[in-house]
Amino acid sequence: MKRGIVWAVIGVLANVAPVASQELLVSGASSLTNSFRALGAAFERRNPKSKAVFNFSASDVLLRQILEGAPVDVFASADQEAMDKAAQGQVIDRSTRRDFASNRLVLAVPWKSNRILTSMDDLRANEVVRIAIGHPATVPAGRYAKAALEQQGAWGALREKYVFTQNVRQSLDYLARGEVDAGFVYATDAAIMKDRVKIAFEVPGQQAILYPIAVTTVSKQPGAARGFIALVLSRDGQKILKRHGFSMLHPNAAPMP
Amino acid sequence: MNEAIVPMLLTLQVASTATLIVVILGVGWAYLFSRGQMWGKEVLDAVFTLPMVLPPTVLGYYLLVVFGRSGSLGRWLEETFGIQLIFTWKGAVVASAVVAFPLVFKAARVALESVDHHLESAARVLGSNECKVFFQVTLPLAWRGILAGTMLAFARAMGEFGATLMIAGSIPGKTQTVSIAIYEAVQAGQDDLANFLVLLTSMVCITVLVASGKLLQRSF
C-alpha cells in the first residue's frame, strides 16, 4: 500500500516534468503578452517537438535578468534603448536583431470618467489627481511618455500626480479599476480592456515605437530561436500581431515555409 | 543621497505608525480572547492569522479591491472623512499593519493567557477595578511576550513589499518605501544605490533588534 502511494507520487511528478520536448524561453515586453501567446501557439503547431515558454515583464527587467545570465533564448523589447543596452552588454547576437512591429502610445482614462481630456495640457487640471505612468528607468512605455511630456514642457509640472508602475499592464490595471484619472498605455493595451478603459487621445509628437527582437548569446538552441523570430517576421506572424492591434512592419513578408 | 534617505525616513514613519496601530488592536483583541469563552473564537483566530500565511499579492489584491477608490470601504472613507488610502502613505500603513497584526496578536494572546489568573483575582479581591488589574497586574506580567511580538511586527512592517506596491504604488517621497526603492534600483541597474540601501536597511534592522534585546534583558 505504502509502496503504491510512493509510485503514484513519482508517477505524478514524472508527468509534470517536461516530456523531452525542447523548451524555448522567450522574454517579451509586457505589452506583447497576448500577441506572443498567440505566436507561441502558432510556433508549437509548426514545431511539434518544441514548446514556447514566455516570461513577460518590463523590458528593462527582462534585460537585467538576461544580463545576469538567465537562460533566455529570445529577447523582444518595447523600445530600442533596452535592446541597445543588451547589445552593449553583449548578450544578444546582433546579426539576428530585427524590428518586428510598431505601436502607438495613448493617454487613456477609465471608462466611467466623464472628464474630456484632449491634450497634454488638460492633465494640469486640478481634477486630474493621479496619472499612471511606467517607471521611466525600467518601462519603455514610461520612457516614451516622459519624452513626450518633456517635449510639451509638462513633465515637471505634473510631478505630483505620477503613480509610477512596474510595467505598462499595471498602468492598464489601475485605469481599468478607476484608481487613477489618466494613464499612459499603448493603443494595443487599451484595446484589450475596451469595456473598462477608453482612449482620450494619441500622445502627440512622439518618436516611432518600434519593437526589436533578437536571439541571445546564451541560447543553447539558436536554431529554434531563429525559427521563432522567422515566424514573428513572416506573413502569418505579422498577421497575428496585426490582429492584436500592432502595425505590421513587414506587410509583404513571405508566409512561413 | 536623498534617493536613499527619503525612502528610509518614509519606511520608518510607515513602520512605526503601523506598529503602533497593531499593538493597540492586537493587544486589545488578545485581551478579549484571553478572557474566557466567546463565540467563534477559534474561527476568528484563524481569520486574524490569515495575513501571515496568505501571499502578499493576495492581501494586496484584497486591499486594492476593498480600499480602492471604487471599493466599497474606500469610497465610504473618502466620502465620509475625506481619507484616501490608495497611492498615499496611509495606504502603505494599512498594508504593513495588516501583515504585521498576527505577529502581535499571536504573541500577546499567548502572553496574556499564560498570566496566572490567581494574581488577577487577588487584585480584584483587594478592590482593583478591571482597568487597574489590566495595567498593574496583567500587562506587567505579559509585557515581555508582547514586546517580542511588537519587535517582529516592526521588522515585518519595515520589510513589507507586495501588498504595499499594489495599494500604495511607487511614488518617490510619498509611498516609495525602502523595499520598493531597492527593487527598483536593482531592476534599473543602479547597483550603487541598491548596495547602499541594502546596507542601510541591514544596519537599521540590527540596531532595532539589539536595542529591543537590551530592553528585554534590563527589566528582568
Chai-1 contact restraints between the chains, C-beta under 6 A:
chainA,res_idxA,chainB,res_idxB,connection_type,confidence,min_distance_angstrom,max_distance_angstrom,comment,restraint_id
A,V61,B,Q187,contact,1.0,0.0,6.0,A-B,restraint_1
A,R64,B,Q187,contact,1.0,0.0,6.0,A-B,restraint_2
A,R130,B,F87,contact,1.0,0.0,6.0,A-B,restraint_3
A,A137,B,A188,contact,1.0,0.0,6.0,A-B,restraint_4
A,T138,B,Q187,contact,1.0,0.0,6.0,A-B,restraint_5
A,T138,B,A188,contact,1.0,0.0,6.0,A-B,restraint_6
A,V163,B,F87,contact,1.0,0.0,6.0,A-B,restraint_7
A,V163,B,G169,contact,1.0,0.0,6.0,A-B,restraint_8
A,V163,B,I171,contact,1.0,0.0,6.0,A-B,restraint_9
A,F164,B,S170,contact,1.0,0.0,6.0,A-B,restraint_10
A,R177,B,G68,contact,1.0,0.0,6.0,A-B,restraint_11
A,R177,B,S70,contact,1.0,0.0,6.0,A-B,restraint_12
A,G178,B,S70,contact,1.0,0.0,6.0,A-B,restraint_13
A,E179,B,G68,contact,1.0,0.0,6.0,A-B,restraint_14
A,E179,B,R69,contact,1.0,0.0,6.0,A-B,restraint_15
A,E179,B,I86,contact,1.0,0.0,6.0,A-B,restraint_16
